[in-house]
Amino acid sequence: MRRSSARRWPSKKWRRPSMGKRSARSSWFRARSSTLWSERMHSLRTALLLLVVAALPLGGCGFRPLYSDRGTESTVNKLADVDVSVPENDIGRLLKYSLLDRMTDTGYAPASAAYKLMLSPSAYTENVAVQQNAAVTRANFVLVVPFTLVGTDGKTLFRSVARSRSSYNRVESEFANLTASKDAEKRTAEAVADDIKLQLSVYFDRQTSAATTSAK
């Protein structure tokens, strides 16, 4: 009998992956991660340093917050010593009571005010969304308030203007439209009162600073 001569293919010997290459790649990732972390920390330190450096000249030029310890008591007391004069209408009363609530602890005008704030509000409504059938679906309530601060002698001390606007939706219900417009008036009056109080605070604070500087 003949022995069958089956062809044998050489088998490839399995080799274990080199640990050296995997270790090198892992080391590269660790090094890259460490580099990114260092760069981020350096950027953060740089940003903090720039903020500190930028703040240094402010103290040198006399800059200080509006309600710093030196001016807080004087400014607050002067705001509380302001009476408010407005037209006798809804928007006038809204402005007056909003200002008194913000400038005094009690919400009432001082008995013998050292200052009088006279307001001349002007309000109007503008349509901002009109459909093809001329129906208005959104409107703005705009309030512009020139104001003048006078002393007990009637002399004008400060004059400026505050303005704001609020949007509201208009629907088919007239009651809903009236409620939305009144809410817009209230929000606008409060925003104007905040602006007026801020402007008066800046004025009184500057007066305090000038008096303190001249006294030295």
C-alpha positions as a Markdown table, in Angstrom:
| # | Residue | x | y | z |
|---|---|---|---|---|
| 1 | Met | 0.0 | 0.0 | 0.0 |
| 2 | Arg | 1.0 | 3.5 | -0.8 |
| 3 | Arg | 1.2 | 5.9 | 2.0 |
| 4 | Ser | -0.9 | 9.0 | 1.2 |
| 5 | Ser | 1.3 | 12.0 | 1.1 |
| 6 | Ala | -1.0 | 14.8 | 2.3 |
| 7 | Arg | 0.6 | 18.2 | 1.9 |
| 8 | Arg | 1.2 | 19.9 | 5.1 |
| 9 | Trp | 1.1 | 23.7 | 5.4 |
| 10 | Pro | 3.5 | 25.3 | 7.8 |
| 11 | Ser | 1.7 | 26.8 | 10.7 |
| 12 | Lys | 2.5 | 30.3 | 11.9 |
| 13 | Lys | 3.7 | 30.4 | 15.4 |
| 14 | Trp | 1.6 | 32.6 | 17.7 |
| 15 | Arg | 3.7 | 35.4 | 19.2 |
| 16 | Arg | 2.8 | 37.4 | 22.2 |
| 17 | Pro | 2.5 | 41.1 | 21.5 |
| 18 | Ser | 5.4 | 43.1 | 22.5 |
| 19 | Met | 4.9 | 44.8 | 25.8 |
| 20 | Gly | 7.5 | 47.4 | 25.0 |
| 21 | Lys | 5.4 | 49.0 | 22.2 |
| 22 | Arg | 2.2 | 49.1 | 24.3 |
| 23 | Ser | 4.1 | 50.5 | 27.2 |
| 24 | Ala | 5.5 | 53.2 | 25.0 |
| 25 | Arg | 2.1 | 54.2 | 23.7 |
| 26 | Ser | 0.7 | 54.3 | 27.2 |
| 27 | Ser | 3.5 | 56.5 | 28.3 |
| 28 | Trp | 2.8 | 58.9 | 25.4 |
| 29 | Phe | -0.8 | 59.3 | 26.5 |
| 30 | Arg | 0.2 | 59.9 | 30.1 |
| 31 | Ala | 2.7 | 62.4 | 29.0 |
| 32 | Arg | 0.2 | 64.2 | 26.7 |
| 33 | Ser | -2.4 | 64.3 | 29.5 |
| 34 | Ser | 0.1 | 65.7 | 31.9 |
| 35 | Thr | 1.1 | 68.4 | 29.3 |
| 36 | Leu | -2.5 | 69.4 | 28.7 |
| 37 | Trp | -3.2 | 69.7 | 32.4 |
| 38 | Ser | -0.1 | 71.8 | 32.9 |
| 39 | Glu | -1.1 | 74.1 | 30.0 |
| 40 | Arg | -4.6 | 74.5 | 31.5 |
| 41 | Met | -3.3 | 75.3 | 34.9 |
| 42 | His | -0.8 | 77.8 | 33.4 |
| 43 | Ser | -3.7 | 79.5 | 31.5 |
| 44 | Leu | -5.8 | 79.7 | 34.6 |
| 45 | Arg | -2.9 | 81.2 | 36.6 |
| 46 | Thr | -2.2 | 83.7 | 33.8 |
| 47 | Ala | -5.9 | 84.8 | 33.7 |
| 48 | Leu | -6.0 | 85.2 | 37.5 |
| 49 | Leu | -2.8 | 87.2 | 37.4 |
| 50 | Leu | -4.2 | 89.5 | 34.7 |
| 51 | Leu | -7.3 | 90.1 | 36.8 |
| 52 | Val | -5.2 | 91.1 | 39.8 |
| 53 | Val | -2.9 | 93.3 | 37.8 |
| 54 | Ala | -5.9 | 95.0 | 36.1 |
| 55 | Ala | -7.5 | 95.7 | 39.5 |
| 56 | Leu | -4.4 | 97.4 | 40.9 |
| 57 | Pro | -4.6 | 100.7 | 39.1 |
| 58 | Leu | -8.3 | 101.1 | 40.2 |
| 59 | Gly | -7.3 | 101.5 | 43.8 |
| 60 | Gly | -4.6 | 104.0 | 42.9 |
| 61 | Cys | -6.9 | 106.2 | 40.9 |
| 62 | Gly | -9.5 | 106.4 | 43.7 |
| 63 | Phe | -12.0 | 104.0 | 42.3 |
| 64 | Arg | -14.3 | 102.4 | 44.9 |
| 65 | Pro | -17.7 | 100.6 | 44.8 |
| 66 | Leu | -20.8 | 102.8 | 44.8 |
| 67 | Tyr | -21.8 | 101.4 | 48.3 |
| 68 | Ser | -18.4 | 101.2 | 49.9 |
| 69 | Asp | -18.1 | 101.6 | 53.7 |
| 70 | Arg | -17.1 | 105.2 | 53.3 |
| 71 | Gly | -20.1 | 106.3 | 51.3 |
| 72 | Thr | -22.9 | 103.9 | 52.2 |
| 73 | Glu | -24.3 | 105.7 | 55.3 |
| 74 | Ser | -24.2 | 109.1 | 53.7 |
| 75 | Thr | -25.8 | 108.0 | 50.4 |
| 76 | Val | -28.5 | 106.0 | 52.1 |
| 77 | Asn | -29.4 | 108.8 | 54.4 |
| 78 | Lys | -29.6 | 111.3 | 51.6 |
| 79 | Leu | -31.8 | 109.0 | 49.5 |
| 80 | Ala | -34.2 | 108.6 | 52.5 |
| 81 | Asp | -34.4 | 112.4 | 52.8 |
| 82 | Val | -35.9 | 112.9 | 49.3 |
| 83 | Asp | -39.6 | 113.7 | 48.7 |
| 84 | Val | -41.1 | 112.8 | 45.4 |
| 85 | Ser | -43.4 | 115.0 | 43.4 |
| 86 | Val | -45.4 | 113.4 | 40.5 |
| 87 | Pro | -48.5 | 114.1 | 38.5 |
| 88 | Glu | -51.8 | 112.9 | 40.0 |
| 89 | Asn | -52.4 | 109.9 | 37.7 |
| 90 | Asp | -51.9 | 106.2 | 37.8 |
| 91 | Ile | -48.4 | 106.1 | 36.3 |
| 92 | Gly | -47.4 | 109.0 | 38.6 |
| 93 | Arg | -48.5 | 107.2 | 41.7 |
| 94 | Leu | -46.8 | 104.0 | 40.5 |
| 95 | Leu | -43.5 | 105.9 | 40.1 |
| 96 | Lys | -43.8 | 107.7 | 43.5 |
| 97 | Tyr | -44.5 | 104.6 | 45.6 |
| 98 | Ser | -41.9 | 102.5 | 43.7 |
| 99 | Leu | -39.3 | 105.2 | 44.5 |
| 100 | Leu | -40.3 | 105.6 | 48.1 |
| 101 | Asp | -40.2 | 101.9 | 48.6 |
| 102 | Arg | -36.6 | 101.8 | 47.3 |
| 103 | Met | -35.2 | 104.9 | 48.9 |
| 104 | Thr | -36.7 | 104.7 | 52.4 |
| 105 | Asp | -37.2 | 102.0 | 55.0 |
| 106 | Thr | -40.8 | 102.9 | 55.7 |
| 107 | Gly | -42.0 | 103.5 | 52.1 |
| 108 | Tyr | -43.3 | 106.9 | 53.2 |
| 109 | Ala | -42.1 | 110.4 | 52.3 |
| 110 | Pro | -39.9 | 112.1 | 55.0 |
| 111 | Ala | -41.6 | 114.6 | 57.2 |
| 112 | Ser | -39.2 | 117.5 | 56.4 |
| 113 | Ala | -37.3 | 116.5 | 53.3 |
| 114 | Ala | -34.0 | 118.1 | 52.4 |
| 115 | Tyr | -34.5 | 117.3 | 48.7 |
| 116 | Lys | -37.4 | 117.2 | 46.3 |
| 117 | Leu | -37.5 | 115.0 | 43.3 |
| 118 | Met | -39.8 | 116.2 | 40.5 |
| 119 | Leu | -40.9 | 113.8 | 37.8 |
| 120 | Ser | -42.5 | 114.5 | 34.5 |
| 121 | Pro | -43.4 | 111.1 | 33.1 |
| 122 | Ser | -44.5 | 110.5 | 29.5 |
| 123 | Ala | -46.0 | 107.2 | 28.4 |
| 124 | Tyr | -47.2 | 105.7 | 25.2 |
| 125 | Thr | -47.9 | 102.3 | 23.6 |
| 126 | Glu | -46.4 | 101.0 | 20.4 |
| 127 | Asn | -47.5 | 98.0 | 18.3 |
| 128 | Val | -44.8 | 95.5 | 17.6 |
| 129 | Ala | -46.7 | 92.6 | 16.1 |
| 130 | Val | -49.5 | 93.2 | 13.6 |
| 131 | Gln | -51.3 | 90.5 | 11.6 |
| 132 | Gln | -52.5 | 90.9 | 8.0 |
| 133 | Asn | -56.0 | 91.6 | 9.2 |
| 134 | Ala | -54.6 | 94.6 | 11.3 |
| 135 | Ala | -55.0 | 92.7 | 14.6 |
| 136 | Val | -52.3 | 93.6 | 17.1 |
| 137 | Thr | -50.9 | 90.6 | 18.9 |
| 138 | Arg | -48.0 | 92.2 | 20.8 |
| 139 | Ala | -47.3 | 95.7 | 22.1 |
| 140 | Asn | -44.8 | 97.7 | 24.1 |
| 141 | Phe | -45.5 | 100.1 | 26.9 |
| 142 | Val | -42.8 | 102.8 | 26.9 |
| 143 | Leu | -42.1 | 105.2 | 29.7 |
| 144 | Val | -39.8 | 108.2 | 29.6 |
| 145 | Val | -39.3 | 110.2 | 32.8 |
| 146 | Pro | -37.3 | 113.4 | 32.9 |
| 147 | Phe | -36.6 | 114.2 | 36.6 |
| 148 | Thr | -35.0 | 117.1 | 38.5 |
| 149 | Leu | -33.6 | 117.0 | 42.0 |
| 150 | Val | -33.8 | 120.4 | 43.9 |
| 151 | Gly | -32.8 | 121.5 | 47.3 |
| 152 | Thr | -34.8 | 123.3 | 50.0 |
| 153 | Asp | -33.9 | 126.6 | 48.4 |
| 154 | Gly | -35.4 | 125.5 | 45.1 |
| 155 | Lys | -32.0 | 125.3 | 43.4 |
| 156 | Thr | -31.5 | 122.6 | 40.8 |
| 157 | Leu | -28.9 | 120.1 | 42.0 |
| 158 | Phe | -29.2 | 117.3 | 39.4 |
| 159 | Arg | -31.2 | 116.7 | 36.2 |
| 160 | Ser | -31.5 | 113.6 | 34.1 |
| 161 | Val | -33.8 | 111.2 | 32.2 |
| 162 | Ala | -34.8 | 107.6 | 32.9 |
| 163 | Arg | -36.6 | 105.3 | 30.4 |
| 164 | Ser | -37.8 | 101.8 | 30.1 |
| 165 | Arg | -40.2 | 99.6 | 28.1 |
| 166 | Ser | -42.1 | 96.3 | 28.7 |
| 167 | Ser | -43.8 | 94.0 | 26.2 |
| 168 | Tyr | -47.1 | 92.2 | 26.6 |
| 169 | Asn | -49.4 | 90.1 | 24.4 |
| 170 | Arg | -52.7 | 91.2 | 23.1 |
| 171 | Val | -55.5 | 88.6 | 22.7 |
| 172 | Glu | -59.2 | 88.7 | 21.8 |
| 173 | Ser | -60.3 | 89.1 | 25.5 |
| 174 | Glu | -60.4 | 92.8 | 26.4 |
| 175 | Phe | -60.1 | 92.0 | 30.1 |
| 176 | Ala | -57.0 | 90.0 | 29.5 |
| 177 | Asn | -55.5 | 92.8 | 27.5 |
| 178 | Leu | -56.3 | 95.3 | 30.2 |
| 179 | Thr | -54.7 | 93.1 | 32.8 |
| 180 | Ala | -51.6 | 92.6 | 30.7 |
| 181 | Ser | -51.2 | 96.3 | 30.0 |
| 182 | Lys | -51.5 | 97.2 | 33.7 |
| 183 | Asp | -48.9 | 94.6 | 34.5 |
| 184 | Ala | -46.6 | 96.1 | 31.8 |
| 185 | Glu | -47.1 | 99.6 | 33.3 |
| 186 | Lys | -46.1 | 98.3 | 36.8 |
| 187 | Arg | -43.0 | 96.5 | 35.5 |
| 188 | Thr | -41.9 | 99.5 | 33.5 |
| 189 | Ala | -42.5 | 101.9 | 36.4 |
| 190 | Glu | -40.4 | 99.7 | 38.7 |
| 191 | Ala | -37.6 | 99.5 | 36.2 |
| 192 | Val | -37.6 | 103.3 | 35.9 |
| 193 | Ala | -37.6 | 103.7 | 39.7 |
| 194 | Asp | -34.6 | 101.5 | 39.9 |
| 195 | Asp | -32.8 | 103.6 | 37.3 |
| 196 | Ile | -33.7 | 106.9 | 39.0 |
| 197 | Lys | -32.5 | 105.5 | 42.4 |
| 198 | Leu | -29.2 | 104.4 | 40.8 |
| 199 | Gln | -28.6 | 107.8 | 39.2 |
| 200 | Leu | -29.4 | 109.6 | 42.5 |
| 201 | Ser | -27.1 | 107.3 | 44.4 |
| 202 | Val | -24.2 | 108.0 | 42.0 |
| 203 | Tyr | -24.9 | 111.8 | 42.3 |
| 204 | Phe | -24.9 | 111.7 | 46.2 |
| 205 | Asp | -21.9 | 109.4 | 46.3 |
| 206 | Arg | -19.9 | 111.8 | 44.1 |
| 207 | Gln | -21.0 | 114.7 | 46.4 |
| 208 | Thr | -19.7 | 112.8 | 49.4 |
| 209 | Ser | -16.4 | 112.0 | 47.7 |
| 210 | Ala | -15.9 | 115.6 | 46.7 |
| 211 | Ala | -16.7 | 116.8 | 50.2 |
| 212 | Thr | -14.3 | 114.2 | 51.7 |
| 213 | Thr | -11.5 | 115.2 | 49.3 |
| 214 | Ser | -11.9 | 119.0 | 50.0 |
| 215 | Ala | -11.9 | 118.4 | 53.7 |
| 216 | Lys | -8.4 | 116.8 | 53.6 |
